[in-house]
Each structure stands twice: as structure tokens, then as C-alpha cells.
Amino acid sequence: MKLILLCVVLFFTSACTQSPEPINYGKDACAHCKMTIVDNRFGAELVTAKGKIYKFDDIICLRHFEKEHPEQKENRIFVSDYRKEHRPMLEGKDVIFLRHGFFRSPMNGQYAAFASREEAQALADSLKVAPVSLKDVN
């Protein structure tokens, strides 16, 4: 009986994970615009409280999706690190964004995510832009 209970608990907790999953670039489609996600510098994911994962080709597509689905609450956002192709997705609340025409993102959002202010600062200085947090990305 204890084994069955443990299996049931493990099943339900694993089904409700709030972690991102790898984007299959060149195959996965953006949940908002339906375009194939191809540029690994700009990918983004929204993970709902129930563990449903939505993938996007650009943080702006993710923001548009959020506006169209206001019923979604307690979501976690993950983004690709602009400078690190093979680094795991970063949690949106922990990253710094830069916005500039230099960043030719798929939906022309022009935002790039960086793991830290230090990683973003030199590029921010050269582009003459101010780093922003996720709450300022719209």
C-alpha cells in the first residue's frame, strides 16, 4: 500500500514540474505566432503552475501570449542566454535584458537576455542602452 501511495505522489509531483524543457530548434513552433523556433539566442518558455510548457521564438511573442491569456497565473518564464548557446534556459526574473536594433530577434522584439548585469554591461555601454529587468519587457 505504501508503495502505491508513493508512486501516486511521485506521478503527480513530476506532472506538475515548473522547469523548462529544451527547445528543439528548427522543429518546435512558437505558441503565439506559430513560426518555427530557429534562433537559439532568443528562445523563451512559459511554464504554468500546473506544469504546462509553452515555447516561443522571442520574449515579445511570450508577452503577447500572456496578454491574450490573462487567466494564466503564477507562471514562470525562462529565456535563452544571448551569449551562451548551450547554457540551460535562465529564469526570467533573474536575468538582465538589453533592447536595441542590434539584436535582430525573430519577431523584432530586439531584446536579448543576459545571465547577469556584469555580462550585459559592456555591451549596454557600447550600445548606449540601459539594462532592464523582465518586468520592463513589453
MIMI-701227 format. One record per atom (N, C-alpha, C): residue number from 0; chain; atom name; x, y, z. Coordinates in nm, 3 decimals. Layout:
BEGIN
+-----+-------+------+---------+---------+---------+
!   n ! chain ! atom !    east !   north !      up !
+-----+-------+------+---------+---------+---------+
! NUM !     A !   CA !       X !       Y !       Z !
...
+-----+-------+------+---------+---------+---------+
% end
This chain:
BEGIN
+-----+-------+------+---------+---------+---------+
!   n ! chain ! atom !    east !   north !      up !
+-----+-------+------+---------+---------+---------+
!   0 !     A !    N !   0.082 !  -0.119 !   0.000 !
!   0 !     A !   CA !   0.000 !   0.000 !   0.000 !
!   0 !     A !    C !   0.087 !   0.126 !   0.000 !
!   1 !     A !    N !   0.194 !   0.125 !   0.081 !
!   1 !     A !   CA !   0.282 !   0.241 !   0.086 !
!   1 !     A !    C !   0.349 !   0.264 !  -0.050 !
!   2 !     A !    N !   0.383 !   0.156 !  -0.117 !
!   2 !     A !   CA !   0.447 !   0.167 !  -0.248 !
!   2 !     A !    C !   0.352 !   0.232 !  -0.349 !
!   3 !     A !    N !   0.227 !   0.194 !  -0.346 !
!   3 !     A !   CA !   0.128 !   0.252 !  -0.437 !
!   3 !     A !    C !   0.111 !   0.400 !  -0.409 !
!   4 !     A !    N !   0.101 !   0.435 !  -0.282 !
!   4 !     A !   CA !   0.087 !   0.576 !  -0.244 !
!   4 !     A !    C !   0.209 !   0.657 !  -0.289 !
!   5 !     A !    N !   0.327 !   0.602 !  -0.270 !
!   5 !     A !   CA !   0.449 !   0.669 !  -0.312 !
!   5 !     A !    C !   0.450 !   0.690 !  -0.463 !
!   6 !     A !    N !   0.410 !   0.589 !  -0.539 !
!   6 !     A !   CA !   0.404 !   0.600 !  -0.685 !
!   6 !     A !    C !   0.306 !   0.709 !  -0.729 !
!   7 !     A !    N !   0.192 !   0.715 !  -0.664 !
!   7 !     A !   CA !   0.091 !   0.817 !  -0.697 !
!   7 !     A !    C !   0.146 !   0.956 !  -0.668 !
!   8 !     A !    N !   0.209 !   0.974 !  -0.554 !
!   8 !     A !   CA !   0.266 !   1.104 !  -0.518 !
!   8 !     A !    C !   0.375 !   1.144 !  -0.618 !
!   9 !     A !    N !   0.463 !   1.052 !  -0.652 !
!   9 !     A !   CA !   0.569 !   1.081 !  -0.748 !
!   9 !     A !    C !   0.513 !   1.116 !  -0.885 !
!  10 !     A !    N !   0.409 !   1.047 !  -0.926 !
!  10 !     A !   CA !   0.346 !   1.075 !  -1.055 !
!  10 !     A !    C !   0.292 !   1.217 !  -1.059 !
!  11 !     A !    N !   0.218 !   1.255 !  -0.956 !
!  11 !     A !   CA !   0.156 !   1.387 !  -0.957 !
!  11 !     A !    C !   0.258 !   1.499 !  -0.937 !
!  12 !     A !    N !   0.360 !   1.479 !  -0.860 !
!  12 !     A !   CA !   0.461 !   1.585 !  -0.844 !
!  12 !     A !    C !   0.545 !   1.600 !  -0.969 !
!  13 !     A !    N !   0.573 !   1.492 !  -1.039 !
!  13 !     A !   CA !   0.650 !   1.505 !  -1.162 !
!  13 !     A !    C !   0.566 !   1.565 !  -1.273 !
!  14 !     A !    N !   0.437 !   1.546 !  -1.272 !
!  14 !     A !   CA !   0.349 !   1.602 !  -1.375 !
!  14 !     A !    C !   0.332 !   1.752 !  -1.356 !
!  15 !     A !    N !   0.363 !   1.805 !  -1.239 !
!  15 !     A !   CA !   0.341 !   1.946 !  -1.211 !
!  15 !     A !    C !   0.473 !   2.022 !  -1.198 !
!  16 !     A !    N !   0.575 !   1.975 !  -1.261 !
!  16 !     A !   CA !   0.703 !   2.043 !  -1.252 !
!  16 !     A !    C !   0.695 !   2.180 !  -1.317 !
!  17 !     A !    N !   0.770 !   2.273 !  -1.266 !
!  17 !     A !   CA !   0.773 !   2.406 !  -1.324 !
!  17 !     A !    C !   0.911 !   2.436 !  -1.380 !
!  18 !     A !    N !   0.970 !   2.338 !  -1.443 !
!  18 !     A !   CA !   1.101 !   2.354 !  -1.504 !
!  18 !     A !    C !   1.086 !   2.362 !  -1.655 !
!  19 !     A !    N !   1.179 !   2.431 !  -1.720 !
!  19 !     A !   CA !   1.172 !   2.436 !  -1.867 !
!  19 !     A !    C !   1.219 !   2.304 !  -1.926 !
!  20 !     A !    N !   1.189 !   2.285 !  -2.052 !
!  20 !     A !   CA !   1.243 !   2.172 !  -2.124 !
!  20 !     A !    C !   1.317 !   2.227 !  -2.246 !
!  21 !     A !    N !   1.410 !   2.154 !  -2.297 !
!  21 !     A !   CA !   1.487 !   2.207 !  -2.411 !
!  21 !     A !    C !   1.397 !   2.238 !  -2.530 !
!  22 !     A !    N !   1.427 !   2.348 !  -2.596 !
!  22 !     A !   CA !   1.358 !   2.382 !  -2.719 !
!  22 !     A !    C !   1.427 !   2.307 !  -2.832 !
!  23 !     A !    N !   1.348 !   2.243 !  -2.915 !
!  23 !     A !   CA !   1.401 !   2.170 !  -3.029 !
!  23 !     A !    C !   1.404 !   2.268 !  -3.147 !
!  24 !     A !    N !   1.516 !   2.343 !  -3.155 !
!  24 !     A !   CA !   1.528 !   2.446 !  -3.259 !
!  24 !     A !    C !   1.519 !   2.384 !  -3.398 !
!  25 !     A !    N !   1.442 !   2.452 !  -3.482 !
!  25 !     A !   CA !   1.420 !   2.403 !  -3.618 !
!  25 !     A !    C !   1.302 !   2.309 !  -3.628 !
!  26 !     A !    N !   1.244 !   2.271 !  -3.513 !
!  26 !     A !   CA !   1.128 !   2.180 !  -3.514 !
!  26 !     A !    C !   1.010 !   2.235 !  -3.432 !
!  27 !     A !    N !   1.036 !   2.285 !  -3.311 !
!  27 !     A !   CA !   0.927 !   2.337 !  -3.226 !
!  27 !     A !    C !   0.871 !   2.465 !  -3.284 !
!  28 !     A !    N !   0.741 !   2.483 !  -3.266 !
!  28 !     A !   CA !   0.673 !   2.604 !  -3.314 !
!  28 !     A !    C !   0.643 !   2.697 !  -3.197 !
!  29 !     A !    N !   0.647 !   2.825 !  -3.224 !
!  29 !     A !   CA !   0.613 !   2.927 !  -3.125 !
!  29 !     A !    C !   0.465 !   2.917 !  -3.090 !
!  30 !     A !    N !   0.434 !   2.919 !  -2.961 !
!  30 !     A !   CA !   0.295 !   2.907 !  -2.915 !
!  30 !     A !    C !   0.212 !   3.028 !  -2.953 !
!  31 !     A !    N !   0.275 !   3.139 !  -2.983 !
!  31 !     A !   CA !   0.199 !   3.259 !  -3.019 !
!  31 !     A !    C !   0.187 !   3.277 !  -3.170 !
!  32 !     A !    N !   0.300 !   3.288 !  -3.239 !
!  32 !     A !   CA !   0.294 !   3.320 !  -3.382 !
!  32 !     A !    C !   0.298 !   3.196 !  -3.472 !
!  33 !     A !    N !   0.325 !   3.079 !  -3.412 !
!  33 !     A !   CA !   0.328 !   2.950 !  -3.483 !
!  33 !     A !    C !   0.447 !   2.933 !  -3.577 !
!  34 !     A !    N !   0.539 !   3.030 !  -3.579 !
!  34 !     A !   CA !   0.659 !   3.014 !  -3.661 !
!  34 !     A !    C !   0.750 !   2.911 !  -3.597 !
!  35 !     A !    N !   0.832 !   2.846 !  -3.677 !
!  35 !     A !   CA !   0.930 !   2.752 !  -3.625 !
!  35 !     A !    C !   1.036 !   2.830 !  -3.549 !
!  36 !     A !    N !   1.071 !   2.779 !  -3.431 !
!  36 !     A !   CA !   1.172 !   2.845 !  -3.347 !
!  36 !     A !    C !   1.309 !   2.803 !  -3.398 !
!  37 !     A !    N !   1.388 !   2.900 !  -3.446 !
!  37 !     A !   CA !   1.515 !   2.866 !  -3.507 !
!  37 !     A !    C !   1.637 !   2.932 !  -3.442 !
!  38 !     A !    N !   1.622 !   3.045 !  -3.380 !
!  38 !     A !   CA !   1.738 !   3.118 !  -3.327 !
!  38 !     A !    C !   1.755 !   3.093 !  -3.178 !
!  39 !     A !    N !   1.858 !   3.018 !  -3.141 !
!  39 !     A !   CA !   1.875 !   2.978 !  -3.001 !
!  39 !     A !    C !   1.922 !   3.092 !  -2.910 !
!  40 !     A !    N !   1.943 !   3.211 !  -2.962 !
!  40 !     A !   CA !   1.979 !   3.326 !  -2.878 !
!  40 !     A !    C !   1.856 !   3.394 !  -2.819 !
!  41 !     A !    N !   1.736 !   3.365 !  -2.872 !
!  41 !     A !   CA !   1.618 !   3.440 !  -2.833 !
!  41 !     A !    C !   1.501 !   3.355 !  -2.784 !
!  42 !     A !    N !   1.517 !   3.225 !  -2.772 !
!  42 !     A !   CA !   1.407 !   3.138 !  -2.729 !
!  42 !     A !    C !   1.357 !   3.173 !  -2.590 !
!  43 !     A !    N !   1.231 !   3.143 !  -2.565 !
!  43 !     A !   CA !   1.170 !   3.169 !  -2.434 !
!  43 !     A !    C !   1.066 !   3.062 !  -2.406 !
!  44 !     A !    N !   1.040 !   3.040 !  -2.278 !
!  44 !     A !   CA !   0.938 !   2.943 !  -2.237 !
!  44 !     A !    C !   0.857 !   3.000 !  -2.122 !
!  45 !     A !    N !   0.731 !   2.967 !  -2.122 !
!  45 !     A !   CA !   0.641 !   2.999 !  -2.012 !
!  45 !     A !    C !   0.595 !   2.865 !  -1.955 !
!  46 !     A !    N !   0.614 !   2.848 !  -1.826 !
!  46 !     A !   CA !   0.573 !   2.724 !  -1.760 !
!  46 !     A !    C !   0.464 !   2.762 !  -1.660 !
!  47 !     A !    N !   0.346 !   2.702 !  -1.676 !
!  47 !     A !   CA !   0.234 !   2.735 !  -1.587 !
!  47 !     A !    C !   0.250 !   2.666 !  -1.452 !
!  48 !     A !    N !   0.168 !   2.708 !  -1.358 !
!  48 !     A !   CA !   0.169 !   2.649 !  -1.224 !
!  48 !     A !    C !   0.137 !   2.500 !  -1.231 !
!  49 !     A !    N !   0.062 !   2.459 !  -1.332 !
!  49 !     A !   CA !   0.026 !   2.317 !  -1.349 !
!  49 !     A !    C !   0.130 !   2.240 !  -1.429 !
!  50 !     A !    N !   0.235 !   2.309 !  -1.473 !
!  50 !     A !   CA !   0.343 !   2.240 !  -1.543 !
!  50 !     A !    C !   0.333 !   2.240 !  -1.694 !
!  51 !     A !    N !   0.233 !   2.305 !  -1.752 !
!  51 !     A !   CA !   0.222 !   2.312 !  -1.898 !
!  51 !     A !    C !   0.328 !   2.407 !  -1.951 !
!  52 !     A !    N !   0.395 !   2.366 !  -2.057 !
!  52 !     A !   CA !   0.505 !   2.443 !  -2.114 !
!  52 !     A !    C !   0.466 !   2.498 !  -2.251 !
!  53 !     A !    N !   0.486 !   2.629 !  -2.266 !
!  53 !     A !   CA !   0.465 !   2.697 !  -2.393 !
!  53 !     A !    C !   0.601 !   2.751 !  -2.438 !
!  54 !     A !    N !   0.634 !   2.729 !  -2.564 !
!  54 !     A !   CA !   0.763 !   2.772 !  -2.618 !
!  54 !     A !    C !   0.743 !   2.886 !  -2.716 !
!  55 !     A !    N !   0.842 !   2.977 !  -2.719 !
!  55 !     A !   CA !   0.832 !   3.097 !  -2.802 !
!  55 !     A !    C !   0.964 !   3.126 !  -2.872 !
!  56 !     A !    N !   0.955 !   3.194 !  -2.985 !
!  56 !     A !   CA !   1.076 !   3.228 !  -3.060 !
!  56 !     A !    C !   1.136 !   3.361 !  -3.017 !
!  57 !     A !    N !   1.067 !   3.433 !  -2.928 !
!  57 !     A !   CA !   1.109 !   3.568 !  -2.890 !
!  57 !     A !    C !   1.035 !   3.603 !  -2.761 !
!  58 !     A !    N !   1.097 !   3.677 !  -2.672 !
!  58 !     A !   CA !   1.031 !   3.717 !  -2.547 !
!  58 !     A !    C !   0.907 !   3.802 !  -2.576 !
!  59 !     A !    N !   0.905 !   3.872 !  -2.688 !
!  59 !     A !   CA !   0.788 !   3.954 !  -2.723 !
!  59 !     A !    C !   0.670 !   3.865 !  -2.759 !
!  60 !     A !    N !   0.693 !   3.754 !  -2.826 !
!  60 !     A !   CA !   0.583 !   3.660 !  -2.853 !
!  60 !     A !    C !   0.527 !   3.609 !  -2.720 !
!  61 !     A !    N !   0.615 !   3.580 !  -2.626 !
!  61 !     A !   CA !   0.570 !   3.534 !  -2.495 !
!  61 !     A !    C !   0.483 !   3.641 !  -2.428 !
!  62 !     A !    N !   0.526 !   3.766 !  -2.434 !
!  62 !     A !   CA !   0.448 !   3.876 !  -2.373 !
!  62 !     A !    C !   0.312 !   3.891 !  -2.441 !
!  63 !     A !    N !   0.306 !   3.879 !  -2.573 !
!  63 !     A !   CA !   0.177 !   3.886 !  -2.644 !
!  63 !     A !    C !   0.086 !   3.771 !  -2.601 !
!  64 !     A !    N !   0.144 !   3.653 !  -2.588 !
!  64 !     A !   CA !   0.068 !   3.535 !  -2.543 !
!  64 !     A !    C !   0.010 !   3.560 !  -2.404 !
!  65 !     A !    N !   0.089 !   3.617 !  -2.314 !
!  65 !     A !   CA !   0.040 !   3.647 !  -2.179 !
!  65 !     A !    C !  -0.078 !   3.743 !  -2.183 !
!  66 !     A !    N !  -0.071 !   3.844 !  -2.268 !
!  66 !     A !   CA !  -0.180 !   3.942 !  -2.279 !
!  66 !     A !    C !  -0.308 !   3.876 !  -2.331 !
!  67 !     A !    N !  -0.293 !   3.779 !  -2.420 !
!  67 !     A !   CA !  -0.408 !   3.710 !  -2.477 !
!  67 !     A !    C !  -0.464 !   3.603 !  -2.384 !
!  68 !     A !    N !  -0.389 !   3.564 !  -2.282 !
!  68 !     A !   CA !  -0.431 !   3.460 !  -2.189 !
!  68 !     A !    C !  -0.416 !   3.510 !  -2.045 !
!  69 !     A !    N !  -0.493 !   3.611 !  -2.007 !
!  69 !     A !   CA !  -0.479 !   3.668 !  -1.872 !
!  69 !     A !    C !  -0.519 !   3.571 !  -1.761 !
!  70 !     A !    N !  -0.587 !   3.463 !  -1.797 !
!  70 !     A !   CA !  -0.626 !   3.363 !  -1.697 !
!  70 !     A !    C !  -0.507 !   3.283 !  -1.645 !
!  71 !     A !    N !  -0.398 !   3.286 !  -1.719 !
!  71 !     A !   CA !  -0.277 !   3.216 !  -1.676 !
!  71 !     A !    C !  -0.215 !   3.292 !  -1.560 !
!  72 !     A !    N !  -0.204 !   3.229 !  -1.446 !
!  72 !     A !   CA !  -0.146 !   3.292 !  -1.327 !
!  72 !     A !    C !  -0.030 !   3.208 !  -1.276 !
!  73 !     A !    N !   0.057 !   3.269 !  -1.199 !
!  73 !     A !   CA !   0.168 !   3.200 !  -1.134 !
!  73 !     A !    C !   0.259 !   3.129 !  -1.234 !
!  74 !     A !    N !   0.287 !   3.195 !  -1.343 !
!  74 !     A !   CA !   0.374 !   3.137 !  -1.444 !
!  74 !     A !    C !   0.521 !   3.165 !  -1.413 !
!  75 !     A !    N !   0.606 !   3.078 !  -1.461 !
!  75 !     A !   CA !   0.750 !   3.102 !  -1.456 !
!  75 !     A !    C !   0.796 !   3.122 !  -1.599 !
!  76 !     A !    N !   0.885 !   3.215 !  -1.619 !
!  76 !     A !   CA !   0.936 !   3.246 !  -1.751 !
!  76 !     A !    C !   1.085 !   3.211 !  -1.754 !
!  77 !     A !    N !   1.124 !   3.149 !  -1.864 !
!  77 !     A !   CA !   1.263 !   3.113 !  -1.886 !
!  77 !     A !    C !   1.304 !   3.167 !  -2.022 !
!  78 !     A !    N !   1.429 !   3.208 !  -2.033 !
!  78 !     A !   CA !   1.478 !   3.266 !  -2.158 !
!  78 !     A !    C !   1.616 !   3.211 !  -2.192 !
!  79 !     A !    N !   1.647 !   3.217 !  -2.319 !
!  79 !     A !   CA !   1.780 !   3.177 !  -2.365 !
!  79 !     A !    C !   1.880 !   3.287 !  -2.331 !
!  80 !     A !    N !   1.999 !   3.247 !  -2.294 !
!  80 !     A !   CA !   2.108 !   3.341 !  -2.269 !
!  80 !     A !    C !   2.165 !   3.381 !  -2.404 !
!  81 !     A !    N !   2.163 !   3.509 !  -2.436 !
!  81 !     A !   CA !   2.207 !   3.558 !  -2.567 !
!  81 !     A !    C !   2.349 !   3.516 !  -2.599 !
!  82 !     A !    N !   2.436 !   3.513 !  -2.500 !
!  82 !     A !   CA !   2.579 !   3.488 !  -2.524 !
!  82 !     A !    C !   2.620 !   3.342 !  -2.513 !
!  83 !     A !    N !   2.537 !   3.258 !  -2.458 !
!  83 !     A !   CA !   2.577 !   3.120 !  -2.430 !
!  83 !     A !    C !   2.482 !   3.022 !  -2.499 !
!  84 !     A !    N !   2.524 !   2.974 !  -2.614 !
!  84 !     A !   CA !   2.439 !   2.884 !  -2.693 !
!  84 !     A !    C !   2.394 !   2.760 !  -2.618 !
!  85 !     A !    N !   2.481 !   2.700 !  -2.541 !
!  85 !     A !   CA !   2.449 !   2.570 !  -2.483 !
!  85 !     A !    C !   2.423 !   2.576 !  -2.333 !
!  86 !     A !    N !   2.404 !   2.694 !  -2.279 !
!  86 !     A !   CA !   2.371 !   2.707 !  -2.138 !
!  86 !     A !    C !   2.222 !   2.675 !  -2.121 !
!  87 !     A !    N !   2.185 !   2.615 !  -2.009 !
!  87 !     A !   CA !   2.041 !   2.591 !  -1.985 !
!  87 !     A !    C !   1.964 !   2.723 !  -1.983 !
!  88 !     A !    N !   1.834 !   2.715 !  -2.004 !
!  88 !     A !   CA !   1.749 !   2.834 !  -2.000 !
!  88 !     A !    C !   1.765 !   2.902 !  -1.865 !
!  89 !     A !    N !   1.756 !   3.034 !  -1.866 !
!  89 !     A !   CA !   1.768 !   3.114 !  -1.745 !
!  89 !     A !    C !   1.630 !   3.156 !  -1.697 !
!  90 !     A !    N !   1.611 !   3.164 !  -1.567 !
!  90 !     A !   CA !   1.482 !   3.210 !  -1.514 !
!  90 !     A !    C !   1.471 !   3.360 !  -1.539 !
!  91 !     A !    N !   1.361 !   3.399 !  -1.601 !
!  91 !     A !   CA !   1.340 !   3.538 !  -1.642 !
!  91 !     A !    C !   1.356 !   3.640 !  -1.531 !
!  92 !     A !    N !   1.312 !   3.607 !  -1.412 !
!  92 !     A !   CA !   1.319 !   3.703 !  -1.302 !
!  92 !     A !    C !   1.463 !   3.731 !  -1.260 !
!  93 !     A !    N !   1.557 !   3.648 !  -1.301 !
!  93 !     A !   CA !   1.696 !   3.661 !  -1.260 !
!  93 !     A !    C !   1.787 !   3.723 !  -1.366 !
!  94 !     A !    N !   1.735 !   3.752 !  -1.485 !
!  94 !     A !   CA !   1.821 !   3.797 !  -1.594 !
!  94 !     A !    C !   1.809 !   3.947 !  -1.617 !
!  95 !     A !    N !   1.903 !   3.996 !  -1.695 !
!  95 !     A !   CA !   1.905 !   4.136 !  -1.738 !
!  95 !     A !    C !   1.881 !   4.136 !  -1.889 !
!  96 !     A !    N !   1.796 !   4.227 !  -1.934 !
!  96 !     A !   CA !   1.766 !   4.239 !  -2.076 !
!  96 !     A !    C !   1.824 !   4.369 !  -2.130 !
!  97 !     A !    N !   1.867 !   4.363 !  -2.254 !
!  97 !     A !   CA !   1.904 !   4.482 !  -2.329 !
!  97 !     A !    C !   1.813 !   4.488 !  -2.450 !
!  98 !     A !    N !   1.771 !   4.610 !  -2.487 !
!  98 !     A !   CA !   1.689 !   4.626 !  -2.607 !
!  98 !     A !    C !   1.757 !   4.725 !  -2.700 !
!  99 !     A !    N !   1.780 !   4.677 !  -2.823 !
!  99 !     A !   CA !   1.846 !   4.760 !  -2.923 !
!  99 !     A !    C !   1.827 !   4.693 !  -3.059 !
! 100 !     A !    N !   1.828 !   4.772 !  -3.165 !
! 100 !     A !   CA !   1.817 !   4.719 !  -3.300 !
! 100 !     A !    C !   1.928 !   4.623 !  -3.338 !
! 101 !     A !    N !   2.038 !   4.628 !  -3.264 !
! 101 !     A !   CA !   2.149 !   4.535 !  -3.285 !
! 101 !     A !    C !   2.103 !   4.390 !  -3.270 !
! 102 !     A !    N !   2.005 !   4.368 !  -3.181 !
! 102 !     A !   CA !   1.954 !   4.233 !  -3.155 !
! 102 !     A !    C !   1.839 !   4.205 !  -3.252 !
! 103 !     A !    N !   1.869 !   4.134 !  -3.355 !
! 103 !     A !   CA !   1.769 !   4.104 !  -3.458 !
! 103 !     A !    C !   1.696 !   3.975 !  -3.421 !
! 104 !     A !    N !   1.603 !   3.989 !  -3.328 !
! 104 !     A !   CA !   1.527 !   3.873 !  -3.281 !
! 104 !     A !    C !   1.418 !   3.838 !  -3.382 !
! 105 !     A !    N !   1.369 !   3.715 !  -3.377 !
! 105 !     A !   CA !   1.275 !   3.667 !  -3.479 !
! 105 !     A !    C !   1.150 !   3.753 !  -3.498 !
! 106 !     A !    N !   1.093 !   3.805 !  -3.393 !
! 106 !     A !   CA !   0.972 !   3.886 !  -3.407 !
! 106 !     A !    C !   1.001 !   4.035 !  -3.389 !
! 107 !     A !    N !   1.127 !   4.070 !  -3.407 !
! 107 !     A !   CA !   1.172 !   4.209 !  -3.399 !
! 107 !     A !    C !   1.147 !   4.272 !  -3.262 !
! 108 !     A !    N !   1.150 !   4.189 !  -3.159 !
! 108 !     A !   CA !   1.135 !   4.242 !  -3.024 !
! 108 !     A !    C !   1.258 !   4.319 !  -2.980 !
! 109 !     A !    N !   1.373 !   4.282 !  -3.035 !
! 109 !     A !   CA !   1.500 !   4.349 !  -3.012 !
! 109 !     A !    C !   1.550 !   4.340 !  -2.867 !
! 110 !     A !    N !   1.502 !   4.238 !  -2.794 !
! 110 !     A !   CA !   1.550 !   4.214 !  -2.658 !
! 110 !     A !    C !   1.645 !   4.095 !  -2.658 !
! 111 !     A !    N !   1.751 !   4.106 !  -2.579 !
! 111 !     A !   CA !   1.843 !   3.995 !  -2.557 !
! 111 !     A !    C !   1.859 !   3.979 !  -2.406 !
! 112 !     A !    N !   1.867 !   3.854 !  -2.361 !
! 112 !     A !   CA !   1.879 !   3.824 !  -2.218 !
! 112 !     A !    C !   2.022 !   3.785 !  -2.183 !
! 113 !     A !    N !   2.065 !   3.830 !  -2.065 !
! 113 !     A !   CA !   2.199 !   3.801 !  -2.015 !
! 113 !     A !    C !   2.187 !   3.750 !  -1.872 !
! 114 !     A !    N !   2.277 !   3.661 !  -1.835 !
! 114 !     A !   CA !   2.272 !   3.597 !  -1.704 !
! 114 !     A !    C !   2.295 !   3.695 !  -1.589 !
! 115 !     A !    N !   2.368 !   3.802 !  -1.615 !
! 115 !     A !   CA !   2.396 !   3.896 !  -1.506 !
! 115 !     A !    C !   2.417 !   4.036 !  -1.563 !
! 116 !     A !    N !   2.407 !   4.133 !  -1.475 !
! 116 !     A !   CA !   2.432 !   4.273 !  -1.513 !
! 116 !     A !    C !   2.576 !   4.288 !  -1.565 !
! 117 !     A !    N !   2.669 !   4.218 !  -1.502 !
! 117 !     A !   CA !   2.809 !   4.227 !  -1.543 !
! 117 !     A !    C !   2.827 !   4.179 !  -1.687 !
! 118 !     A !    N !   2.760 !   4.069 !  -1.723 !
! 118 !     A !   CA !   2.771 !   4.017 !  -1.860 !
! 118 !     A !    C !   2.710 !   4.113 !  -1.962 !
! 119 !     A !    N !   2.607 !   4.185 !  -1.922 !
! 119 !     A !   CA !   2.537 !   4.275 !  -2.013 !
! 119 !     A !    C !   2.600 !   4.413 !  -2.021 !
! 120 !     A !    N !   2.670 !   4.456 !  -1.916 !
! 120 !     A !   CA !   2.710 !   4.596 !  -1.903 !
! 120 !     A !    C !   2.800 !   4.648 !  -2.014 !
! 121 !     A !    N !   2.901 !   4.573 !  -2.052 !
! 121 !     A !   CA !   2.993 !   4.621 !  -2.156 !
! 121 !     A !    C !   2.918 !   4.644 !  -2.287 !
! 122 !     A !    N !   2.831 !   4.552 !  -2.322 !
! 122 !     A !   CA !   2.752 !   4.568 !  -2.445 !
! 122 !     A !    C !   2.652 !   4.682 !  -2.430 !
! 123 !     A !    N !   2.592 !   4.695 !  -2.312 !
! 123 !     A !   CA !   2.499 !   4.805 !  -2.286 !
! 123 !     A !    C !   2.569 !   4.940 !  -2.303 !
! 124 !     A !    N !   2.691 !   4.950 !  -2.252 !
! 124 !     A !   CA !   2.767 !   5.074 !  -2.264 !
! 124 !     A !    C !   2.797 !   5.106 !  -2.410 !
! 125 !     A !    N !   2.839 !   5.006 !  -2.486 !
! 125 !     A !   CA !   2.874 !   5.032 !  -2.626 !
! 125 !     A !    C !   2.751 !   5.064 !  -2.711 !
! 126 !     A !    N !   2.636 !   5.008 !  -2.675 !
! 126 !     A !   CA !   2.512 !   5.035 !  -2.749 !
! 126 !     A !    C !   2.438 !   5.158 !  -2.696 !
! 127 !     A !    N !   2.485 !   5.207 !  -2.580 !
! 127 !     A !   CA !   2.423 !   5.322 !  -2.514 !
! 127 !     A !    C !   2.276 !   5.295 !  -2.479 !
! 128 !     A !    N !   2.254 !   5.180 !  -2.415 !
! 128 !     A !   CA !   2.120 !   5.144 !  -2.368 !
! 128 !     A !    C !   2.129 !   5.109 !  -2.220 !
! 129 !     A !    N !   2.016 !   5.119 !  -2.153 !
! 129 !     A !   CA !   2.010 !   5.084 !  -2.011 !
! 129 !     A !    C !   1.959 !   4.941 !  -1.995 !
! 130 !     A !    N !   2.025 !   4.863 !  -1.913 !
! 130 !     A !   CA !   1.975 !   4.728 !  -1.883 !
! 130 !     A !    C !   1.840 !   4.737 !  -1.812 !
! 131 !     A !    N !   1.751 !   4.639 !  -1.841 !
! 131 !     A !   CA !   1.620 !   4.635 !  -1.777 !
! 131 !     A !    C !   1.592 !   4.494 !  -1.726 !
! 132 !     A !    N !   1.494 !   4.485 !  -1.639 !
! 132 !     A !   CA !   1.454 !   4.355 !  -1.586 !
! 132 !     A !    C !   1.332 !   4.304 !  -1.663 !
! 133 !     A !    N !   1.291 !   4.182 !  -1.634 !
! 133 !     A !   CA !   1.178 !   4.119 !  -1.703 !
! 133 !     A !    C !   1.051 !   4.203 !  -1.695 !
! 134 !     A !    N !   1.026 !   4.264 !  -1.580 !
! 134 !     A !   CA !   0.902 !   4.342 !  -1.564 !
! 134 !     A !    C !   0.894 !   4.460 !  -1.661 !
! 135 !     A !    N !   1.010 !   4.504 !  -1.714 !
! 135 !     A !   CA !   1.014 !   4.616 !  -1.807 !
! 135 !     A !    C !   1.006 !   4.573 !  -1.953 !
! 136 !     A !    N !   1.007 !   4.443 !  -1.978 !
! 136 !     A !   CA !   0.999 !   4.392 !  -2.115 !
! 136 !     A !    C !   0.852 !   4.385 !  -2.155 !
! 137 !     A !    N !   0.818 !   4.461 !  -2.259 !
! 137 !     A !   CA !   0.678 !   4.461 !  -2.306 !
! 137 !     A !    C !   0.669 !   4.483 !  -2.454 !
+-----+-------+------+---------+---------+---------+
% end
